[in-house]
Amino acid sequence: MISSLLAHPLTRGLDLDDPNTTELRRQIIREKSFLRQIYQEWYTAIASNLLTRDGPVLELGSGAGFLKDFVPNLITSEIFQCRGIDVVLNGTELPFAARALQAIVMIDVFHHIPRPRRFFTEAARCVRPGGVVLMIEPWLTLWSQLVYTRLHHEPFQPEAEQWEFPSTGPLSGANGALPHTVFARDRLQFEREFPMWRIHAIEPMMPFSYLLSGGVSLRSLMPGWSFKYWRGLENMLSPFINKLAMFAYIVLQKTECEPFQTPTHP
């Protein structure tokens, strides 16, 4: 299998739900120049949406990243204890007072939340009106479906009828197609169930860069100096991004009006 041949030597055969794997992924992101530049670009985009906002920002799934270098007032969190984490928490049970947060941000986390409705409800309680949820997530296109189903270790199931999925572990449980399912395929349903959240933006992006970086699980296929050239090529392909994107930058904004009923879904 191609993914086995390309597996990064530091993480080959490790348990995804082991905190030590997260520590190794932190090392990989720092050391792989091409991959580190991807995260720097993503962090810059997230920080730019927070510059004019006051108050604490919560990051879900901070374990392997370094967003705090870009957002100083960030509260880092993870589902288990690991280095550099301010609080251990579950995204469906947030230990914050009502309206305490100006934003919740995450990268590659939403598609690991087995009960997304509970997350939306908890986020609506904790984020103040006008605040945002910012996420960068896998996205469904003709190209990405081929890549995610052939080269990626996580489940990618756009055919799933339900948003919920079995929780096999904090990081191993997933449906990589969940963001597209909720915010594109079932957008009208999302808007009916959660009128307190407005989908402010969905920006599909990065057809090739992350794949070429190898991510946190595979070897890098390109040297760091080539990153800007690949990003230039991707920008030239922007007219075809809806067929090629592997990720999307998604922005939800909390409405000023807050009356809502807690969903009764499991």
C-alpha positions as MATLAB code, in Angstrom:
seq = 'MISSLLAHPLTRGLDLDDPNTTELRRQIIREKSFLRQIYQEWYTAIASNLLTRDGPVLELGSGAGFLKDFVPNLITSEIFQCRGIDVVLNGTELPFAARALQAIVMIDVFHHIPRPRRFFTEAARCVRPGGVVLMIEPWLTLWSQLVYTRLHHEPFQPEAEQWEFPSTGPLSGANGALPHTVFARDRLQFEREFPMWRIHAIEPMMPFSYLLSGGVSLRSLMPGWSFKYWRGLENMLSPFINKLAMFAYIVLQKTECEPFQTPTHP';
ca = [
       0.000    0.000    0.000;
       1.342    3.428   -0.984;
       0.531    5.037    2.370;
       2.550    2.357    4.182;
       5.560    2.942    1.960;
       5.383    6.705    2.528;
       4.688    6.519    6.266;
       6.795    8.878    8.363;
       9.288    6.832   10.423;
       8.458    8.656   13.669;
       4.767    7.769   13.617;
       4.734    4.458   11.759;
       2.681    1.935   13.706;
       1.850    4.261   16.612;
      -1.557    4.414   18.290;
      -3.333    7.587   17.131;
      -5.011    7.946   20.523;
      -1.721    7.819   22.446;
      -0.673   11.297   23.712;
       2.901   10.396   22.741;
       1.795   10.362   19.101;
       0.595   13.948   19.470;
       3.978   14.923   20.929;
       5.752   13.353   17.941;
       3.429   15.155   15.545;
       4.336   18.435   17.213;
       7.990   17.637   16.451;
       7.168   16.704   12.850;
       5.298   19.955   12.181;
       8.194   21.988   13.556;
      10.853   20.080   11.606;
       9.192   19.629    8.201;
       9.698   22.977    6.497;
       7.028   22.520    3.813;
       4.415   21.442    6.367;
       5.379   24.171    8.838;
       4.789   26.821    6.148;
       1.294   25.440    5.558;
       0.484   25.813    9.249;
       1.965   29.305    9.276;
      -0.319   30.303    6.406;
      -3.336   28.803    8.142;
      -2.470   30.463   11.447;
      -2.038   33.821    9.744;
      -5.507   33.516    8.196;
      -7.054   32.647   11.565;
      -5.221   35.431   13.409;
      -6.315   37.999   10.813;
      -9.945   37.243   11.671;
      -9.287   37.842   15.362;
      -7.275   41.076   15.313;
     -10.265   43.369   15.858;
     -11.887   41.200   18.543;
     -11.441   41.418   22.311;
     -11.551   38.583   24.775;
     -10.275   35.034   25.113;
     -10.024   32.634   22.194;
     -10.317   28.883   22.715;
      -8.484   26.481   20.428;
      -9.715   22.905   20.302;
      -7.155   20.204   19.564;
      -4.064   22.326   20.148;
      -1.759   19.393   20.925;
       0.600   19.326   17.956;
       0.312   22.931   16.831;
       1.745   26.366   17.565;
      -1.160   28.777   17.017;
      -0.316   30.508   20.308;
       2.682   32.066   18.522;
       0.121   33.959   16.386;
      -2.742   34.516   18.873;
      -1.283   35.535   22.268;
      -4.586   35.426   24.189;
      -5.229   31.851   23.047;
      -6.471   29.189   25.471;
      -4.977   25.943   24.229;
      -6.832   22.697   24.842;
      -6.697   19.010   24.074;
      -8.826   15.988   24.874;
      -5.964   14.491   26.905;
      -3.077   15.934   28.877;
       0.007   16.827   26.845;
       2.724   19.456   26.773;
       1.740   23.087   26.161;
      -1.951   22.625   26.951;
      -3.841   25.058   29.191;
      -6.926   22.895   29.735;
      -8.056   19.348   29.047;
     -11.607   19.287   27.698;
     -14.117   17.685   25.371;
     -15.542   19.819   22.557;
     -19.068   18.823   23.527;
     -18.682   19.910   27.177;
     -16.924   23.268   27.436;
     -15.973   24.447   30.954;
     -16.676   28.127   30.309;
     -19.353   30.552   31.397;
     -22.006   31.800   28.996;
     -20.635   34.343   26.489;
     -17.142   34.009   27.927;
     -15.359   33.554   24.589;
     -14.907   35.778   21.585;
     -14.029   32.826   19.368;
     -13.412   29.106   19.092;
     -10.830   27.995   16.547;
      -9.662   24.588   15.346;
      -7.645   22.887   12.641;
      -8.523   19.326   11.605;
     -10.682   18.868   14.710;
     -14.366   19.266   13.813;
     -14.433   16.031   11.801;
     -13.282   14.191   14.959;
     -16.280   15.363   17.050;
     -18.707   12.412   17.135;
     -21.632   14.542   18.357;
     -21.406   17.763   16.329;
     -24.838   18.973   17.416;
     -23.659   19.051   21.003;
     -20.637   21.072   19.924;
     -22.778   23.665   18.111;
     -24.998   24.019   21.192;
     -22.078   24.349   23.610;
     -20.280   26.791   21.316;
     -23.453   28.907   21.076;
     -23.587   29.055   24.875;
     -19.935   30.046   25.328;
     -19.351   32.406   22.378;
     -20.674   35.934   22.708;
     -23.010   37.390   20.042;
     -20.958   38.531   17.066;
     -18.217   36.039   17.941;
     -17.013   33.350   15.594;
     -16.037   29.736   15.161;
     -13.111   29.415   12.744;
     -12.072   26.052   11.379;
      -9.858   24.566    8.689;
     -11.128   21.135    7.738;
     -10.954   18.483    5.028;
     -13.326   19.231    2.154;
     -15.094   16.997   -0.331;
     -14.229   17.349   -4.028;
     -13.649   14.835   -6.815;
      -9.893   15.081   -6.192;
      -9.956   15.056   -2.394;
     -12.209   12.018   -2.207;
      -9.665   10.070   -4.250;
      -6.797   11.198   -2.004;
      -8.543   10.783    1.343;
      -9.884    7.323    0.563;
      -6.596    6.015   -0.910;
      -3.820    7.722    1.072;
      -5.311    8.798    4.390;
      -5.776    6.687    7.509;
      -8.996    8.353    8.690;
     -12.514    7.344    7.585;
     -13.904    9.564    4.815;
     -17.598    8.844    4.344;
     -19.586   11.406    2.316;
     -22.350    8.831    1.931;
     -23.063    8.786    5.695;
     -26.659    9.826    6.335;
     -26.091   10.898    9.952;
     -23.717   13.573   11.259;
     -22.882   11.434   14.279;
     -20.406    8.573   14.113;
     -19.055    5.974   16.583;
     -16.407    7.292   18.963;
     -13.620    4.721   18.665;
     -11.071    7.024   20.317;
     -10.286   10.728   20.797;
      -8.313   10.948   17.546;
      -9.002    7.710   15.685;
     -12.767    8.301   15.530;
     -13.579   10.541   12.579;
     -15.420   11.207    9.350;
     -13.310   13.464    7.161;
     -16.338   14.271    4.991;
     -18.331   15.643    7.962;
     -17.586   19.363    7.336;
     -18.894   19.133    3.758;
     -21.876   17.080    4.919;
     -22.936   19.609    7.556;
     -22.088   22.912    5.866;
     -22.752   22.056    2.206;
     -24.855   18.928    1.656;
     -27.067   19.520    4.725;
     -26.669   23.291    4.927;
     -30.421   23.994    5.041;
     -30.822   21.491    7.861;
     -27.937   23.099    9.766;
     -29.482   26.548    9.360;
     -32.871   25.286   10.583;
     -31.462   23.532   13.641;
     -28.949   26.205   14.586;
     -30.256   29.652   13.602;
     -27.875   31.188   16.120;
     -25.002   30.293   13.751;
     -24.600   31.979   10.380;
     -22.264   30.428    7.821;
     -20.218   33.526    7.067;
     -17.708   31.961    4.672;
     -16.584   28.685    3.143;
     -13.337   28.978    1.209;
     -12.132   25.743   -0.464;
      -8.341   25.668   -0.804;
      -5.040   23.785   -1.164;
      -5.458   20.998   -3.749;
      -1.859   19.769   -3.564;
       0.269   21.455   -0.877;
      -0.771   19.380    2.111;
      -0.469   16.155    0.161;
       3.016   17.123   -1.000;
       4.020   17.996    2.558;
       3.136   14.491    3.694;
       1.151   15.942    6.571;
       1.947   14.566   10.007;
       1.791   10.918    8.956;
       3.732   10.653    5.676;
       7.150   11.668    4.442;
       7.438   15.039    2.745;
       7.436   14.781   -1.051;
       8.802   18.276   -1.657;
      11.533   20.472   -0.094;
      10.534   23.514    1.916;
      11.926   26.007   -0.608;
       9.379   24.845   -3.204;
       6.367   25.753   -1.047;
       5.840   29.216   -2.538;
       5.930   27.851   -6.066;
       3.317   25.212   -5.342;
       1.104   27.801   -3.664;
       1.507   29.987   -6.735;
       0.348   27.102   -8.923;
      -2.623   26.478   -6.672;
      -3.606   30.139   -6.906;
      -3.512   29.874  -10.706;
      -5.903   26.929  -10.461;
      -8.437   28.872   -8.356;
     -11.128   28.704  -11.117;
     -11.171   24.939  -10.589;
     -10.886   24.973   -6.797;
     -14.379   23.546   -6.230;
     -13.275   20.351   -7.958;
      -9.723   20.201   -6.595;
      -9.652   21.552   -3.025;
      -8.610   19.244   -0.212;
      -9.428   21.693    2.606;
     -11.809   24.521    3.369;
     -11.575   27.535    5.656;
     -14.984   27.794    7.345;
     -16.258   30.763    9.358;
     -19.395   30.619   11.494;
     -20.644   33.781   13.170;
     -22.861   33.929   16.234;
     -25.982   35.992   15.582;
     -27.108   38.763   17.887;
     -30.428   37.034   18.492;
     -29.995   33.986   20.714;
     -33.335   32.268   21.357;
     -32.937   28.563   20.632;
     -33.906   25.178   21.913;
     -31.237   22.645   22.846;
     -31.434   19.881   20.213;
     -32.721   16.559   21.508;
     -30.482   14.544   19.199;
     -28.055   12.070   20.775;
];
